Amino acid sequence: MVKYVDYTDPKIKYSFDVNKSNFFKRDNQNYINVLGEQQLNSLESVSLLDIYLSKDIVVEPHVHQNAAELVYCISGSATVSLLNPFTKKIQNYTITPAQVANVPQGWWHYEIANTNNTHLLAIFNAPTPEAIFGSDLLRLTPPDLMAHTYSMDVNKWKSTISPINKTTILGPSINRNDPRQQHYPTNNYPQQPGYQHPYYVPGHY
């Protein structure tokens, strides 16, 4: 659905510096910037994430429930993996500069950088893509329900997921004993306008 834009309104913006809109920062080599209608109000049904990754860093498994995603490789190399819900199989696509991988709306997927200085552009067919992250599913689903549903020992399950105490986004988790891994802690999910997290109260933005 195309929104109405009053192009005579002096408040309508036509350009924006994405470097000024950080969504998540793990360290100086691994971070994600965002552009959506909150940043550029003339956008219609399109948004993007500007993603910088070091080798072996993972954009954690997640789904975009309201948008498809086209992943374009600018530099480096990454493997885009998605779970095909129709074949029940994981499909892996390694992309290098000028190559793309397409993730249909609502499909479980993740990206892993194969080299340092990997730069990806994720383009969405929604003005504000929403996301549900795997770390949230694991840590917020009641442990007794998981144990009951899958016939697991509840204490073993709690122990296994205990390191997951917040939304991960870029993994593996920071090694706090490694001074090279600068961490940018936040008390809440590092929300940036224009990239919505489903656990926030509707109407907050």
C-alpha positions as CSV (number, residue, x, y, z in Angstrom):
1,M,0.0,0.0,0.0
2,V,1.5,3.3,-1.1
3,K,1.2,6.1,1.5
4,Y,0.2,9.6,0.7
5,V,3.1,12.1,0.7
6,D,2.5,15.8,0.6
7,Y,5.5,16.8,-1.6
8,T,4.7,20.5,-1.0
9,D,5.3,20.1,2.8
10,P,8.7,21.8,3.7
11,K,9.2,19.1,6.3
12,I,9.5,16.3,3.7
13,K,13.2,15.2,3.4
14,Y,14.8,13.7,0.4
15,S,18.3,12.9,1.6
16,F,19.9,11.4,4.8
17,D,23.3,10.3,6.1
18,V,22.8,6.7,7.2
19,N,26.1,6.9,9.2
20,K,24.1,9.1,11.7
21,S,21.5,6.4,12.4
22,N,23.1,3.5,14.2
23,F,20.8,0.6,15.0
24,F,23.2,-1.7,16.8
25,K,27.0,-1.5,17.6
26,R,28.9,-4.5,18.8
27,D,32.3,-2.8,18.2
28,N,34.0,-0.6,15.7
29,Q,34.1,-3.3,13.0
30,N,30.7,-4.8,13.6
31,Y,27.6,-2.6,13.6
32,I,24.4,-2.0,11.7
33,N,23.0,1.4,10.6
34,V,19.3,1.8,9.6
35,L,17.3,3.9,7.2
36,G,13.5,3.9,7.3
37,E,10.7,6.3,7.1
38,Q,11.6,7.6,10.6
39,Q,14.8,8.9,9.1
40,L,13.6,9.8,5.7
41,N,9.9,10.6,5.6
42,S,9.6,10.7,1.8
43,L,10.3,6.9,1.6
44,E,7.5,4.7,0.3
45,S,7.5,1.0,1.2
46,V,11.3,0.6,1.2
47,S,14.0,0.7,4.0
48,L,17.5,-0.7,4.5
49,L,20.1,-1.9,6.9
50,D,23.7,-1.0,6.3
51,I,25.7,-3.9,7.9
52,Y,29.4,-4.1,8.7
53,L,30.9,-7.5,9.8
54,S,34.2,-9.1,10.7
55,K,35.0,-12.7,9.8
56,D,32.8,-15.3,11.5
57,I,30.4,-12.7,13.0
58,V,26.8,-13.8,12.7
59,V,23.6,-11.8,12.2
60,E,21.7,-14.0,14.5
61,P,18.8,-16.2,13.2
62,H,15.6,-14.1,12.9
63,V,12.5,-13.4,10.8
64,H,11.0,-10.3,9.3
65,Q,7.3,-10.8,9.7
66,N,6.3,-7.9,7.6
67,A,8.9,-7.7,4.8
68,A,11.0,-9.6,2.4
69,E,14.7,-8.9,2.4
70,L,17.2,-8.6,-0.4
71,V,20.8,-8.9,0.8
72,Y,23.4,-7.2,-1.5
73,C,27.1,-7.7,-0.9
74,I,29.2,-4.5,-1.3
75,S,32.5,-5.9,-0.1
76,G,33.9,-9.0,1.5
77,S,31.9,-12.2,1.5
78,A,29.0,-13.6,3.5
79,T,26.8,-16.7,3.5
80,V,23.1,-16.0,3.7
81,S,21.2,-19.1,5.1
82,L,17.5,-19.5,5.1
83,L,15.1,-22.2,6.2
84,N,12.7,-23.0,3.4
85,P,9.4,-23.7,5.2
86,F,8.1,-25.7,2.3
87,T,11.0,-28.1,1.8
88,K,12.0,-28.0,5.5
89,K,15.7,-27.6,4.4
90,I,18.4,-25.0,5.1
91,Q,19.5,-23.3,1.9
92,N,22.9,-21.6,1.9
93,Y,24.0,-18.8,-0.5
94,T,27.5,-17.4,-0.4
95,I,27.6,-13.9,-1.9
96,T,30.5,-11.6,-2.9
97,P,30.5,-8.1,-4.3
98,A,27.6,-7.3,-6.6
99,Q,25.8,-10.6,-5.7
100,V,22.5,-10.9,-3.9
101,A,20.5,-13.3,-1.9
102,N,16.7,-13.0,-1.5
103,V,14.9,-13.9,1.7
104,P,11.1,-14.2,1.4
105,Q,8.9,-12.5,4.0
106,G,8.6,-14.4,7.3
107,W,11.4,-17.0,6.5
108,W,13.9,-17.9,9.3
109,H,17.4,-16.8,8.2
110,Y,20.8,-15.6,9.2
111,E,24.1,-14.3,7.7
112,I,27.7,-15.2,8.5
113,A,30.7,-13.1,7.3
114,N,33.3,-15.2,5.6
115,T,36.0,-12.4,5.6
116,N,36.9,-9.3,7.5
117,N,35.6,-6.0,6.2
118,T,32.4,-7.5,4.9
119,H,29.8,-4.9,4.0
120,L,26.2,-5.8,3.3
121,L,23.1,-3.8,2.3
122,A,19.8,-5.4,3.4
123,I,16.9,-3.9,1.5
124,F,13.2,-4.3,2.6
125,N,9.9,-3.8,0.9
126,A,8.5,-2.1,4.0
127,P,9.0,1.4,5.4
128,T,9.8,0.0,8.8
129,P,10.8,-3.7,8.8
130,E,10.0,-5.6,12.0
131,A,12.1,-8.5,13.4
132,I,11.8,-11.4,15.8
133,F,15.2,-12.6,16.9
134,G,16.2,-16.1,17.9
135,S,17.8,-15.0,21.1
136,D,14.4,-13.5,22.3
137,L,12.5,-16.7,21.4
138,L,15.0,-18.8,23.5
139,R,15.3,-16.5,26.5
140,L,11.6,-15.3,26.7
141,T,9.8,-18.6,26.2
142,P,9.1,-20.1,29.7
143,P,11.7,-22.8,30.4
144,D,9.1,-25.2,31.8
145,L,7.1,-24.9,28.6
146,M,10.1,-25.7,26.4
147,A,11.0,-28.6,28.7
148,H,7.5,-30.0,28.6
149,T,7.0,-29.5,24.9
150,Y,10.3,-31.1,23.8
151,S,10.7,-33.7,26.7
152,M,13.8,-32.0,28.1
153,D,15.2,-31.6,31.6
154,V,14.1,-28.1,32.6
155,N,17.3,-27.4,34.6
156,K,19.5,-28.4,31.7
157,W,17.6,-26.2,29.4
158,K,17.9,-23.2,31.9
159,S,21.6,-23.8,32.1
160,T,22.1,-24.1,28.4
161,I,20.4,-20.8,27.6
162,S,21.6,-18.9,30.7
163,P,24.3,-16.9,28.7
164,I,21.5,-15.4,26.6
165,N,20.4,-12.5,28.8
166,K,19.4,-10.0,26.1
167,T,18.9,-9.7,22.3
168,T,22.1,-10.8,20.6
169,I,21.8,-9.4,17.0
170,L,25.5,-9.9,16.2
171,G,27.1,-13.0,17.7
172,P,28.9,-14.8,19.1
173,S,28.5,-13.0,22.5
174,I,31.2,-10.5,23.5
175,N,34.2,-12.0,25.3
176,R,34.4,-9.5,28.2
177,N,38.0,-10.7,29.0
178,D,39.2,-9.7,25.5
179,P,40.2,-6.0,25.4
180,R,39.9,-6.1,21.6
181,Q,36.2,-6.6,21.9
182,Q,34.8,-3.2,22.9
183,H,31.2,-3.6,24.1
184,Y,28.5,-1.0,24.0
185,P,26.1,-2.1,26.8
186,T,22.5,-0.9,27.0
187,N,19.9,-1.6,29.6
188,N,17.3,-2.3,27.0
189,Y,17.2,-3.5,23.4
190,P,19.2,-0.9,21.4
191,Q,16.1,0.3,19.6
192,Q,16.6,2.9,16.8
193,P,13.5,4.5,15.2
194,G,12.8,2.9,11.8
195,Y,13.6,-0.7,12.8
196,Q,10.9,-2.1,15.1
197,H,11.2,-4.8,17.7
198,P,8.0,-6.7,18.4
199,Y,8.4,-6.6,22.2
200,Y,8.1,-2.9,22.4
201,V,4.7,-1.3,23.3
202,P,2.7,-0.4,20.1
203,G,2.5,3.3,19.5
204,H,5.9,4.1,21.1
205,Y,7.3,5.4,17.9
